[in-house]
Amino acid sequence: MSATSDAVTRPGEPPEVLFLDRVAGSVGGRAIWSEVSLRVRAGEFVAVLGPNGVGKSTLLKALLGLSPVTSGRIRVLGGRPGQHNSRIGYLPQRRAFDPTTRVRGADIVRLGWDGDRWGTPLPDRLSGARGRNARDRVREVIRLVGAESYADQPIGQCSGGEQQRLLIAQALIRRPELLILDEPLDSLDVTNQASVSALIQSVCRSQNVAVLLVAHDVNPILPYLDQVIYLARGGAVMGTPEDVITAETLTMLYGTPIEVLRDRAGRLVVVGQPDSRPDHRP
Ligand SMILES: Nc1ncnc2c1ncn2[C@@H]1O[C@H](COP(=O)(O)OP(=O)(O)OP(=O)(O)O)[C@@H](O)[C@H]1O
């Protein structure tokens, strides 16, 4: 993979949010990917794609300083990974809330305001300007994601799509410059995948926030994406979906014949992609 040029942002260009140059990462002392070079700018919507186990979640964690980078140069919001996490909204992989969870959606959103202080939310204990600011911002992001009608219900009684909107609101509450979403569309039905994808793009544009989203299926987000990063064990390719999701590029990346088919509805199907999990290897 070629190195990304370290040129400064030119006048009129959106500011750089992420810069990786030939970066390698590891999990538990085992090299997981290497030679990953990419650049993401403010307001870009970027998908991270690749087979199961290739290290997509690990890449997101490396950007947050939660997983080691073993070589290469990396800048996250102009600093080292972990340095500016308060300017990043992160939605990790998750399962749905248990239906018996009584905490209101709005209180789940509010947890994002209080940073890392997870626990029982006590929103009404805060008084004065700080409490008012928090309450106003909670309502503002709830409006932004279109969750007003169910935000005061117990989150366990919200649908998967409603829960996901509330969690996106939580990730947005501190006005992040980078939103990192790990498989936010998994476990949603097709209609909700489409509406949550449209919501994410609208947030990306209206708030000028860069979005990095891990997906197993690119199709729901394909109409909205600026760039994709395809990960493989040997590295990554980044570019527009039209340039990257092609038989030629993916065959080169994986070193094995890959076909990219388009069905009558325009959906892309990648055929022949190797599974990356060591225990699934022949
Ligand atoms: N805490 C850990 N300890 C040891 N190995 C781990 C740990 N977390 C992940 N791994 C391994 O690291 C590899 C990359 O995992 P990661 O979750 O980043 O992949 P992924 O591409 O996001 O996978 P998926 O698409 O299945 O979610 C996998 O082989 C996984 O089993």
The ligand as a Gaussian input file, in Angstrom:
#p B3LYP/6-31G(d) Opt

LIG

0 1
 N       -9.311000      -8.920000      23.381000
 C       -8.857000      -9.740000      22.430000
 N       -7.923000     -10.679000      22.722000
 C       -7.440000     -11.500000      21.774000
 N       -7.842000     -11.474000      20.491000
 C       -8.771000     -10.574000      20.150000
 C       -9.332000      -9.665000      21.102000
 N      -10.227000      -8.875000      20.455000
 C      -10.232000      -9.287000      19.183000
 N       -9.370000     -10.301000      18.987000
 C       -9.078000     -10.970000      17.722000
 O       -8.519000      -9.991000      16.864000
 C       -8.995000     -10.184000      15.538000
 C       -9.649000      -8.911000      15.038000
 O      -10.831000      -8.682000      15.794000
 P      -11.790000      -7.472000      15.434000
 O      -12.943000      -7.563000      16.379000
 O      -11.019000      -6.220000      15.376000
 O      -12.243000      -7.862000      13.946000
 P      -13.486000      -7.346000      13.100000
 O      -13.005000      -7.208000      11.700000
 O      -14.076000      -6.148000      13.738000
 O      -14.452000      -8.600000      13.243000
 P      -16.059000      -8.715000      13.078000
 O      -16.370000      -8.274000      11.688000
 O      -16.321000     -10.177000      13.265000
 O      -16.679000      -7.849000      14.128000
 C       -9.917000     -11.395000      15.570000
 O       -9.192000     -12.523000      15.168000
 C      -10.306000     -11.488000      17.024000
 O      -10.611000     -12.814000      17.360000

